[in-house]
């Protein structure tokens, strides 16, 4: 009795049960974990060009800046956010045919630059006004040319409007305006 080892049969675990438990754990973690949804501004970027862009005539560019105090400066002059939309529309359309503004809408550029200290809400409000100005111009052009709102046009007609009034927003890296 003391010298002999008892033969015990090796216990085995049922592989089917292990697979069931693993599957249940997988389902549990999939259900309980949250998937982060990135939120932000959807912007269609132009295709990458290996050569640097050509310099643009300053008369074609409307400079829009937001400083760290959330003050809006358009062409170095203070402006309220609710006045920005009309200023952009006047710059793009140039109704008075001023020589210091773009001669046609297809050449107009809106340059947006903000300070590193700018509040995100202010940046979004300004960006929203820029986009709204373009949408109002597209809608007016659609009414004028086709007699219906821009959203009701077929894709070909929308392309024609956007070719006449392209949305050109140049967004520069944030800077620290207080150091200048």
C-alpha positions in Angstrom: 0.0 0.0 0.0 2.8 2.4 0.8 5.0 1.5 -2.0 2.4 1.5 -4.8 1.0 4.6 -6.4 -2.6 4.7 -7.0 -3.5 5.0 -10.6 -5.8 7.9 -11.1 -7.4 8.6 -14.4 -6.6 12.1 -15.7 -9.6 14.3 -15.6 -10.4 16.1 -18.8 -12.5 19.2 -19.3 -15.1 19.1 -21.9 -14.0 21.3 -24.8 -17.6 22.2 -25.7 -18.2 23.7 -22.3 -15.0 25.7 -22.5 -16.1 27.1 -25.9 -19.5 28.0 -24.6 -18.0 29.9 -21.7 -15.5 31.7 -23.9 -18.3 32.7 -26.3 -20.4 34.0 -23.4 -17.5 36.1 -22.1 -17.0 37.5 -25.6 -20.6 38.4 -25.9 -20.5 40.0 -22.4 -17.5 42.2 -23.2 -19.0 43.2 -26.6 -22.2 44.3 -25.0 -20.8 46.1 -22.0 -17.9 48.0 -23.6 -18.7 51.3 -25.2 -17.4 52.2 -28.6 -16.1 55.7 -28.9 -17.6 57.7 -31.7 -15.4 60.4 -32.9 -17.3 63.6 -33.4 -16.1 66.6 -35.3 -16.5 68.6 -38.4 -16.7 66.6 -41.6 -14.6 68.3 -44.2 -13.8 67.0 -47.7 -10.1 67.8 -48.2 -8.6 68.4 -51.6 -6.3 65.7 -53.0 -2.7 65.8 -51.9 -0.4 67.7 -54.2 3.3 67.1 -53.9 4.1 70.6 -55.2 3.3 73.6 -53.0 0.3 75.7 -54.0 0.9 78.9 -56.0 0.5 82.1 -54.0 -2.9 83.7 -54.2 -3.6 87.3 -54.9 -4.5 89.0 -51.6 -7.5 90.7 -53.2 -9.1 87.2 -53.6 -8.7 86.3 -49.9 -10.9 87.3 -47.0 -8.9 86.9 -43.8 -10.9 85.7 -40.8 -9.1 85.4 -37.5 -10.2 84.5 -34.0 -8.0 85.6 -31.2 -7.6 84.1 -27.7 -10.2 86.5 -26.3 -12.7 85.0 -28.8 -12.8 88.2 -30.8 -13.4 88.0 -34.5 -11.2 90.0 -36.8 -12.1 90.2 -40.5 -9.4 91.9 -42.6 -7.9 93.1 -39.3 -11.2 94.8 -38.3 -13.3 93.7 -35.4 -16.6 92.2 -36.4 -19.5 90.5 -34.6 -20.1 86.8 -35.5 -23.6 87.5 -36.7 -22.2 90.0 -39.2 -19.7 87.6 -40.7 -22.2 85.8 -43.0 -23.1 88.9 -44.9 -19.4 90.0 -45.1 -18.5 86.7 -46.7 -21.3 86.8 -49.2 -20.3 90.4 -50.2 -16.7 89.3 -50.6 -17.6 86.3 -52.8 -20.2 87.9 -55.0 -18.6 91.4 -55.1 -21.9 93.1 -56.1 -20.3 96.5 -56.4 -17.6 95.2 -58.7 -14.9 96.6 -56.5 -11.3 96.1 -57.7 -10.1 95.1 -54.3 -12.4 92.0 -54.2 -12.6 88.9 -56.4 -13.9 89.6 -59.9 -15.9 86.3 -59.9 -17.1 84.0 -57.2 -14.9 81.1 -58.4 -11.8 83.0 -57.4 -12.8 83.9 -53.8 -11.0 82.3 -50.9 -12.0 82.5 -47.2 -8.9 82.1 -45.0 -9.7 81.0 -41.4 -7.1 81.1 -38.6 -7.6 80.9 -34.9 -5.5 81.3 -31.8 -4.5 78.3 -29.7 -6.6 79.9 -26.8 -9.8 80.3 -28.9 -12.8 78.6 -27.3 -14.0 75.6 -29.4 -17.6 77.0 -29.3 -16.4 80.3 -30.9 -14.5 78.4 -33.5 -17.6 76.3 -34.4 -19.8 79.4 -34.5 -17.5 81.1 -36.9 -17.0 78.0 -39.0 -20.8 77.6 -39.1 -21.3 81.1 -40.4 -18.8 80.6 -43.2 -20.5 77.4 -44.2 -24.0 79.0 -43.9 -22.9 81.9 -46.2 -21.9 79.4 -48.9 -25.2 77.5 -48.5 -27.2 80.7 -48.8 -25.2 81.7 -51.9 -25.8 78.2 -53.5 -29.5 78.4 -52.6 -29.9 81.9 -54.2 -28.0 80.8 -57.3 -30.2 77.7 -57.5 -33.4 79.7 -57.2 -32.1 82.2 -59.8 -31.0 79.5 -62.3 -33.4 76.6 -61.8 -36.3 78.1 -59.8 -35.9 75.7 -56.9 -33.8 75.4 -53.7 -30.3 74.0 -53.9 -31.3 70.8 -51.9 -33.9 69.9 -54.5 -31.6 70.0 -57.4 -30.2 66.9 -59.0 -26.5 66.2 -58.5 -25.6 67.6 -62.0 -27.3 70.9 -61.3 -25.7 71.1 -57.8 -22.3 70.5 -59.4 -23.0 73.4 -61.8 -23.8 75.7 -58.9 -20.7 74.6 -56.9 -18.5 75.2 -60.0 -19.8 78.7 -60.2 -19.5 79.3 -56.5 -17.0 76.8 -55.1 -16.5 76.5 -51.4 -12.8 77.4 -50.9 -11.9 77.7 -47.2 -8.2 77.8 -46.4 -7.7 76.9 -42.8 -4.3 77.7 -41.3 -2.7 76.1 -38.3 -3.6 77.7 -35.0 -1.1 80.3 -33.8 -0.5 82.4 -30.7 -1.5 85.9 -31.9 -0.5 87.4 -28.5 3.2 86.7 -29.4 3.1 88.8 -32.6 
